Amino acid sequence: MRLFHHTRNTRDISLGGMRVFSDELFGVGERLDLDVLLPDGSAVRCWAEVVWARPVDGDTPARWEVGLMFTDMDPADIQRLASVLAPAG
């Protein structure tokens, strides 16, 4: 399992996983140890599996786009992440 530590590169996050941009290529099936930073500055610890990876075309700051599926997360952290993802209403 590898530690994935990058800031400001997460896109399309949900309770099921997220899409990230990276300069490093990760292999499908590889497991990563992640800290997802929340708007209040705290972090949610989770583990994820790489489900796809593809090169990014054009002049971009990252070389790879990577799809991650969350595989293990503490129930309290799931609630914290859900509260941030929930639409304001």
Secondary structure as GFF3:
##gff-version 3
##sequence-region A 1 89
A	DSSP	beta_strand	2	4	.	.	.	ID=ss1
A	DSSP	beta_strand	10	11	.	.	.	ID=ss2
A	DSSP	beta_strand	17	22	.	.	.	ID=ss3
A	DSSP	beta_strand	31	37	.	.	.	ID=ss4
A	DSSP	beta_strand	43	55	.	.	.	ID=ss5
A	DSSP	beta_strand	64	73	.	.	.	ID=ss6
A	DSSP	alpha_helix	75	85	.	.	.	ID=ss7
###
